[in-house]
Amino acid sequence: MGIYQDIQDEVKDAMNNDLSDATATLTVFEEIKSLVYDPIAGAGATYTPVKYIMDCIILGDKEEKKDEADTNTQYINLLILDSMKTIDEFKTGLKILVRGNNYEIGKVEIDPTGATYELSCRRI
């Protein structure tokens, strides 16, 4: 097995055991644009709302590092395995929902093997 598969297997196992408290459901909201042709108005666009659901690991947040007692944070970092990703591409500006809180993706980092994605998100 390669390093990609090793990461997938080890992190999945940890999500079910040691990291189960840090594991959460991530919902990503996106609007898919499609072009339609209206014979009167000409070409136009419609937007279809789509949501993607996957598991993630909450890595932490900026406010928690300053004050351990503060759990109501404005920023959150998430780790998603490539094999659990249900969206084609994470993009900055996408809206997400984690543990009942709404966030916006501000930064996306992919590890060198492509095995994991780290999302830095701001609460909205």
Summary of the structure (lengths in Angstrom):
residues: 124
radius of gyration: 17.4
end to end distance: 40.8
largest distance: 60.3
contacts: 321
relative contact order: 0.21
helix: 20%
strand: 52%
